[in-house]
Amino acid sequence: MAVSLIQKYNVPGPRYTSYPTVPYWKENSFTPNLWLKSLIETYSATNKTEGISLYIHLPFCESLCTFCGCHKRITKRHEVEHPYIEAVIKEWNLYCDILPERPNIKEIHLGGGTPTFFSPENLKYLISSILAISNVEENYEFSFEGHPNNTSKEHLQTLYDLGFRRVSFGVQDYSDKVQHAIHRIQPFHNVAKVTLWAKEIGYTSISHDLVFGLPFQTLDDVLDTIDKTNALHPDRLAFYSYAHVPWIKGNGQRGFKDEDVPKDDEKRKLYEQGKLQLSKHGFVEIGMDHFALKSDSMYQSFKEGNLHRNFMGYTTTNTKVMIGLGVSSISDSWNAFAQNEKVLEDYYARLDKNEIPVFKGHILSEEDLVIRQHILNIMCQFETNWNNEHLQFTELTEVIDSLYEMQQDGLLELQENKLIVTEKGKPFVRNICMAFDLHLKRKAPERQLFSMTI
């Protein structure tokens, strides 16, 4: 019996929000001082020309969603809000004391956790405090993630008044059975309410996050969720593959059995049929797992070749400096990555000592920078090339040789000094990136670190 493409290519693989991926960071050669040196160098060269991005991690959630792989702290005690915001503001002040000139902010994204766990008043205090010692770039983009169950009209209005024009609502799936399995109960009318409020207030880009491959999820569930989503006319969508990684996230993803999760060809059918349904509704695939209407800025960015990908996911703003604030946040100076303390108490302790709370990271080599660019090109434009000398590397011939089988399978086209991902190959874009991942090639992980690519 012939082996299907799903069976052939369904292997553990990274999602490539960075290269090198976190498990391959060389922590032994990293120090916080090296991170700050790299940050200041890139910042000095780019702050005035392109500005910087800020990612702010707001970790608290009132309940645990069992599909979630984010760093979070489950609590119903809202008195945790103010001390955390004070800590984030202090961290920003520590950075501003070190940076050589007043920062020009191009992008802010509030992620989590649940950003709308925090009251509108506290979010206003947080953003106002950050902007008070910063400049805002022309054509800035401020966005946040909202939970449909606790995002109020006041949340939306307060953040809009502060300059936010993008909001993303986590939907996942509308099936009652699936919602109970992942412990995320949110009726359609809750999502409809917050979406319509956002439109009424004036948000220019509204996104819904959908997930395929969830426990007990059927094809009818996926198609029903997409149709209901389309009825609300969001501007863009994320259509993610559920990452079943209970060996990393522990009991949070053990609320159901492994056999309850769709796998292989069954899971790929959810994606393929879901993507077809999205296309019927006018959504265009613009990157791995992401779709947008042609009227949305992310589609325009994709068509113009300006789409970017970093630890925040896909963005229309391409800044080389991204500073992550808050527990577990990751920062990027293009030449270096740095991650904050992942335990909340450790994060607070470092700030109490007036230390920027970075605890690990990676300084990119010249080779890393070349491979990073190829992977970004494939992830953001579905193609890459090595016409220029600066995009060539020692093991390029071996990498090209490893791609021939994918070309025979119809996943990509190899032209002279160029690779193009085919329509058939878009579901396998992680596998194509893995062919360039020299760290992964040189040292396969001894245990499973990544979710399955399919």
C-alpha positions, 0 to 999 in steps of 0.5 A: 500500500502506498504511503500517503503524504500525511504518513510520510511527513507527519513528524515532530517539528518546530513552528519557527517563531524563531530560528534557532528554535528555543531548544537549540539556543546556546545558553552557555555562551549567553549572558544578559550583558551580551543581550543588552550589548546586541540590543543597544547596537541594533536599537541605535541603528534602527530606532529612528528609521523603523521603530521598535515593537513591544510584546507584553505578556499578561499571564493570568487566567481565571480557568485553565483551557486544556488545549493551551500551551502558553505560560499562564497563572490560573487565579480568580484573585484580581488583586494580582493585577496591580502588582504585576502591572507595576512590575511590567512598568518597572521593567520598561523603565529599566530598559529605557534607562539603558537605551541611548535615546527615547524609544519610537514604538511601532507596535504593541501587542498584549498577549497572554494568558488573558489580557482582558483578565485585567480591568480596563482601568489597569490596562489604561494605566499600563499603556499610558505609563509606557507611552508617557516615556516613549514616542509613537511611530506614524502608522503604528499598530497596537493589538490585543488578544481578547477572551470573548467571555470577559472582554467588556465594551469598556475594555474595547473602548478604553484600548481603542482610545489608547490607539488600539485598532486590532483585536483577536478573539479566541474562538477555537470551536463552537461544538459543545462537546469540544468546548467541554473537552478543552474547558473553554465554554463560550457560546456563539452569542458571546463571540458575536457580541464582542465582535459587533462591539469592536466593529461599532467602536471602530476597530479596523482589523478583527481576527478570530482564532480557530483550531483544528485537530481538537479532541472529539472534533469532527469535520462537521464541527470545523465547517460549522465553526467556519460558517458561524465565524464568517457570519460575523465577518472578521477581517482575518483568521488564524486556523491553527493545528492543535499542538498535542504536547502533554509531555511538556504541558503536563496535566493541562492537556490530559483532560482527555485521552490521546485517542480522542484527538484526530490524527494523521489523514483524519486531522489533515482532512479537517485542515484541507476542507476547512481551508476550502471553506475559508476560500469560499468565504473569500479568505486568502492563505497568507502564511502558515495557519493564517488567512485574511480578506483582501481588504485587510492590511495583512493581505496587503503586507503579504502581497507587497512582500512585507509580511514578518514573523516573530514571537508574536506570530505574523505581523505587518510591521517589520522591526528588527527590535522586539522587546518582550515585557512580562514573565516568560516574554521573549525579546529579539534584537535580530542578532540575539534572543533573550527570554525573561524568567518563566516563574512569576516569583523569580520575575518579581525577585529580579525586578526587586533587585533592579535587574532586567529579568532575562534568564536565558537566550542565544546570540546568533552566528552569521550562519544562524542569520542566513538560515533565519532569513531563508526560514522567514522567507518560506514562512512569510512568502512561501518562497526563498532564493540564494541568488545573493552571496549573503543568502548562501551558506556552507551546507547549501548544496546538501540542503538543496539535495534534501529537497529533491524528494519534496519536489518529486512529491509536488510540495515545492519547485526548485528553480535556478537558485530559488525555491517556491512552495506549491499550493500542495506544499503549503500544509507542509511548510514546517517540513520544508523549513526543517530542511534548512534547519542546520541545528536540527540536522546536526543534532536530533532531539533525544526526546520529543520536543515539538508537536507533529507537523500535521 
